[in-house]
């Protein structure tokens, strides 16, 4: 049985994939606060941008 969609802070429900992507983004953002290496910071920001792109691609109708 599949879990029900989870409402986000805007009251809009998210699919499980989006929820997982958001959790990963939060983890990466926490890492950014504890790292001083610029190369790692830049790469982590790229990873976050990639995840946000993937999330938008899951629901293109919401991006319009």
MARBA-3410 file (N, C-alpha, C, O; in Angstrom, 1 decimal):
64
0.8,-1.2,0.0,0.0,0.0,0.0,0.9,1.2,0.0,1.9,1.3,0.7 ~ 0.5,2.2,-0.8,1.3,3.4,-0.9,0.8,4.4,0.1,-0.3,4.6,0.4 ~ 1.8,5.2,0.6,1.5,6.2,1.6,0.8,7.4,0.9,1.0,7.6,-0.3 ~ 0.0,8.1,1.7,-0.7,9.2,1.1,0.3,10.4,0.9,1.3,10.5,1.6 ~ 0.0,11.2,-0.1,0.9,12.4,-0.3,1.0,13.2,0.9,0.0,13.3,1.7
2.1,13.8,1.1,2.4,14.7,2.3,2.2,16.1,1.9,2.8,16.6,1.0 ~ 1.4,16.9,2.7,1.2,18.3,2.4,2.5,19.1,2.8,3.1,18.8,3.9 ~ 2.9,20.0,2.0,4.1,20.8,2.3,3.6,22.1,3.1,2.4,22.2,3.4 ~ 4.5,23.0,3.3,4.1,24.2,4.0,3.1,25.1,3.4,2.4,25.9,4.0 ~ 2.9,25.0,2.0,1.9,25.7,1.3,0.5,25.0,1.3,-0.4,25.5,0.7
0.5,23.8,1.9,-0.8,23.1,1.9,-0.9,22.2,0.7,-2.0,21.6,0.5 ~ 0.0,22.2,-0.2,0.0,21.5,-1.5,0.6,20.1,-1.2,1.6,20.0,-0.5 ~ 0.0,19.0,-1.7,0.5,17.7,-1.4,1.7,17.4,-2.4,1.7,17.9,-3.5 ~ 2.7,16.7,-1.9,3.8,16.4,-2.6,3.9,14.8,-2.8,3.4,14.1,-2.0 ~ 4.4,14.4,-4.0,4.5,13.0,-4.2,5.7,12.5,-3.4,6.5,13.3,-2.9
5.9,11.2,-3.2,7.0,10.7,-2.4,8.3,11.0,-3.0,9.3,11.3,-2.3 ~ 8.5,11.1,-4.3,9.8,11.4,-4.9,10.1,12.9,-4.6,11.3,13.1,-4.3 ~ 9.2,13.8,-4.6,9.4,15.2,-4.3,9.8,15.3,-2.8,10.7,16.0,-2.5 ~ 9.2,14.5,-2.0,9.5,14.6,-0.6,10.9,14.1,-0.3,11.6,14.7,0.5 ~ 11.3,13.0,-1.0,12.7,12.5,-0.9,13.7,13.6,-1.4,14.8,13.8,-0.8
13.4,14.2,-2.5,14.3,15.2,-3.1,14.4,16.4,-2.1,15.5,16.8,-1.9 ~ 13.3,16.8,-1.5,13.4,17.9,-0.5,14.2,17.5,0.7,15.0,18.3,1.2 ~ 14.1,16.3,1.2,14.9,15.8,2.3,16.4,15.9,1.9,17.3,16.3,2.7 ~ 16.7,15.4,0.7,18.1,15.4,0.3,18.6,16.9,0.1,19.8,17.2,0.5 ~ 17.8,17.8,-0.4,18.2,19.2,-0.5,18.5,19.8,0.9,19.5,20.5,1.1
17.7,19.4,1.9,17.9,19.9,3.2,19.2,19.4,3.8,20.0,20.1,4.4 ~ 19.5,18.1,3.5,20.8,17.6,4.0,22.0,18.3,3.3,23.0,18.6,4.0 ~ 21.9,18.5,2.0,23.0,19.2,1.4,23.1,20.7,1.9,24.3,21.2,2.0 ~ 22.0,21.3,2.2,22.1,22.7,2.7,22.8,22.7,4.1,23.5,23.6,4.4 ~ 22.5,21.7,4.9,23.2,21.6,6.2,24.7,21.4,6.0,25.5,22.0,6.7
25.1,20.6,5.0,26.5,20.4,4.7,27.1,21.7,4.4,28.3,21.9,4.8 ~ 26.5,22.5,3.6,27.0,23.8,3.2,27.4,24.7,4.3,28.4,25.4,4.3 ~ 26.7,24.6,5.4,27.0,25.4,6.6,28.2,24.9,7.4,28.8,25.7,8.2 ~ 28.6,23.7,7.1,29.7,23.2,7.9,31.0,23.0,7.1,32.0,22.5,7.6 ~ 31.0,23.4,5.9,32.2,23.1,5.0,32.8,24.5,4.6,32.2,25.5,4.4
34.2,24.5,4.6,34.9,25.7,4.3,35.6,25.5,2.9,36.2,26.5,2.4 ~ 35.6,24.4,2.4,36.2,24.1,1.1,35.4,24.6,-0.1,34.3,24.1,-0.3 ~ 35.9,25.6,-0.8,35.1,26.2,-1.9,34.7,25.2,-3.0,33.6,25.3,-3.5 ~ 35.6,24.3,-3.3,35.3,23.4,-4.4,34.1,22.5,-4.0,33.2,22.2,-4.8 ~ 34.1,22.1,-2.7,32.9,21.3,-2.2,31.7,22.1,-2.1,30.6,21.6,-2.4
31.8,23.3,-1.7,30.6,24.2,-1.6,30.0,24.4,-3.0,28.8,24.2,-3.2 ~ 30.8,24.6,-4.0,30.4,24.8,-5.4,29.7,23.6,-5.9,28.6,23.6,-6.5 ~ 30.3,22.4,-5.7,29.7,21.1,-6.1,28.4,20.8,-5.4,27.5,20.3,-6.1 ~ 28.3,21.1,-4.2,27.1,20.9,-3.4,26.0,21.8,-3.9,24.8,21.3,-4.0 ~ 26.3,23.0,-4.3,25.3,23.9,-4.8,24.8,23.4,-6.2,23.6,23.5,-6.5
25.7,22.8,-7.0,25.3,22.2,-8.2,24.4,21.0,-8.0,23.4,20.9,-8.8 ~ 24.7,20.2,-7.0,23.8,19.1,-6.7,22.4,19.5,-6.3,21.4,19.0,-6.7 ~ 22.4,20.6,-5.5,21.1,21.1,-5.1,20.3,21.6,-6.3,19.1,21.4,-6.4 ~ 21.0,22.4,-7.2,20.3,22.9,-8.4,19.8,21.7,-9.3,18.7,21.8,-9.8 ~ 20.6,20.7,-9.4,20.2,19.5,-10.1,18.9,18.8,-9.5,18.0,18.5,-10.2
18.9,18.7,-8.2,17.7,18.1,-7.5,16.5,19.0,-7.7,15.4,18.5,-8.0 ~ 16.6,20.3,-7.7,15.5,21.2,-7.9,15.0,21.1,-9.3,13.8,21.1,-9.6 ~ 15.9,20.9,-10.3,15.5,20.7,-11.7,14.7,19.4,-11.8,13.7,19.3,-12.5 ~ 15.2,18.3,-11.2,14.5,17.0,-11.2,13.1,17.1,-10.6,12.2,16.6,-11.2 ~ 13.0,17.8,-9.5,11.7,18.0,-8.9,10.8,18.7,-9.8,9.6,18.3,-9.9
11.2,19.8,-10.4,10.4,20.5,-11.3,9.9,19.7,-12.5,8.8,19.8,-13.0 ~ 10.8,18.8,-13.0,10.5,17.9,-14.1,9.4,16.9,-13.7,8.7,16.4,-14.6 ~ 9.3,16.5,-12.5,8.3,15.6,-12.1,6.9,16.1,-12.2,6.0,15.3,-12.4 ~ 6.8,17.4,-12.1,5.5,18.0,-12.1,5.5,19.3,-12.9,5.4,20.4,-12.4 ~ 5.7,19.2,-14.2,5.8,20.4,-15.1,4.6,21.3,-15.0,4.7,22.5,-15.3
3.4,20.7,-14.8,2.2,21.5,-14.8,2.2,22.5,-13.6,1.5,23.5,-13.7 ~ 2.9,22.2,-12.5,3.0,23.1,-11.4,4.0,24.3,-11.7,3.9,25.3,-11.0 ~ 4.8,24.2,-12.6,5.8,25.2,-12.9,5.3,26.3,-13.8,5.9,27.4,-13.9 ~ 4.1,26.1,-14.4,3.5,27.1,-15.3,2.8,28.2,-14.6,2.3,29.1,-15.2
END
